[in-house]
Amino acid sequence: MAKSLKDNINSQYIEAANLLRGKNARKRIVVYVESYDDIYFWRTVLSRFENEKRYFEVMLPSKVNLTRGKKSVLMNFISHNSQGASSTNGPLGTDMIACVDADYDYLLQRATDQSKRVIDSPYVFHTYVYAIENYQCYAPSLHDVCVAVTLNDHRIFDFRLYFQLFSEAIFPLFVWNIMLYRNGNYPRFSISDFNRVTEPGGFNVQTPEASINNIKRKVGVKIRELQRQFPDAKEEYLKLKDEIKRLGVTPQTTYLYIQGHHLFDSVVAPILTKVCNVLRQERQQEIYQAKAHRMQKRNEMSCYENSRQDIKTMLKKNTGYMMCPLFQQLQADISRYLDAQGAVRQTDRREAPAACAAACPPCT
């Protein structure tokens, strides 16, 4: 039994509150997310669906005890029936939804209880990529981040090509990692282990292929080790590789599905730092070599230095992922959901008079 009023807040509660505001008022849809950073990301996802009929309020699952994270979000819709069995939706419904990072739950395809809840509930939406950080690190948008940081639009590094080669290098080991998480052997090769093997290390802007070759070498060593540990896994491995390709993971886009914090902090941010340092030095050299008075150069340099931005801050503000097909797939899911809910409500309104007529005696 609920111990307080807040324990009774569910989709029906929000729906009732919406009805009290009048039939012409905009419908409020509550959206639970995992963390403060997620609030802004999911706002960029949902904004296009707001109109004169509805709006979204994105919030953390608890304002009382400050609990955060995916488990906290999902626990908000785990309820139990009288026999103690868990229910898929619980308090969630048409007026209260949850939006979470996919993590590995999407690729695990119901191998765990949490994966089942993320995939099967019609009121839970996930990122497809591992986390919002993967979207923020979307390779085609990284040059724009460099421009925002350094105010220098010179393309000195091909981010698309690098992360394509990076993905191709780590893809075979990524399949191993997913397979071991599916069959319960993940302690033998965890996400942390995968991250250590695939960290570029020693990246150089002028010779980026050296870091790719280093990753390929480390991946090859680890794969041979795993093959010795699991000599009968070949058939399972090949089957899973085909399956995750059907789910959208390609050898060229694997970086979008690895752990988001690792990609952000240990791969992309260090590479961006080195690229931005070169661009910054290039801009400073232009100022030094300009035909101008010393004081004018000093003022120009001061103006430039004051205009620079922090790399991680600009990465977190990066919205170039909106052109990513996976982001557009996520928006398409929400669009279909909202269209279906609208159709249901229209059907309910059409059927209401007939139901009323059947329940009431004819007027005389």
C-alpha positions, 0 to 999 in steps of 0.5 A: 500500500502507498505510504504517501501521496507521491507514491500514488502519482502515476499516468492516471494521476497526470491524466486526471490533472490534465482533465481538470485544466479544461478540454482546451488546455495543453496536455502535459506529458511527464518525462522521466530521465536519468540525470541532469545532462539527460534533461537537455538532450531529451528536450532536443528530442521532444521539442519538435512534437510540442504543439497547441495540444501537448507539451512535455515536462522533462524531470528526474525520477525523484525530487525527494531523495535525489536518486538518479540513474537508469535503475531509478527511472525504471523502478518508477514503473515496476509494480507488482500484482497480488501474486507478487509478479512484476508488471511491465508498465506500472505507473507509466502510461499515455501521460507519463513516459520514461526516456533512458540510455540504451546502454547494452540493453538494446543489443542484449535483446531481452537477455536480462530483466532490465533489457526486457523492460527497456525494449517491451514497454510502450512507454519507455524510449531509449537512445539506440546508441549506448548513451547520450554521450555517444550522440554528443561524440557523433563524428560528422559533428566534431569539426563544428565542435573544434570551430566552436572551441578555437574559432578556426574553421581549418579542416586539419583532421578527418573525424569521419574517417578516423572513427570509421577506422576506429570502429572497424578495428574494435568491431570484432572485439565488441561482438565478443563483449556483447556475446559474453554479456548475453550468455552470462560470462561478462565477468571474464571480459567486462565493459571495463576490460573492453575499454582498456583494450580499445583506448587509442593512447598515444594519438598524434594528429599528424599520424593518426593511423599509428593509434589505429594500428595499436588498437588493432594489435591489442584487439587481436591479442585479446581475441586470441585469448578469448578464443582459447578461453571459449574454443566452442564459441565460433558458431555463437559468435558468427550468429550474434555478429549477423544479429547485431548488424540487423539491429543497426550496428555496423563495423563503421559505426561501432563507436556509437554503441560502446560505453558513452562515458569512455568514448567521451572522456578517454577517446574523443575529448583527448583527440579533440584536445590535440586537434584544437591545440593545433588549430589554436596555435595556427590562429595565434601564429596568424596574429603574431605574423600579422602586419600590425602594431605590437599593441594591436597584436596584443589586443587581438590576442587577448580578444582571441583568448577570451573568446575560446571555449572549453572542449568538454563544455562544447561537446556537451552542448553539441547538437550536431547529432540531430542529423544522425540516422539513429537520432532520427529513428528515435524521433520516428518512434516517438512520432509513431507513439504519439500518432497511435495515442491520438488515434486511440483518443479519437476512437474513444471519443467516437465510441462514447455516444454509442456507449451512452446510448446503450446504457440509457433508456430512450428519451420520451 
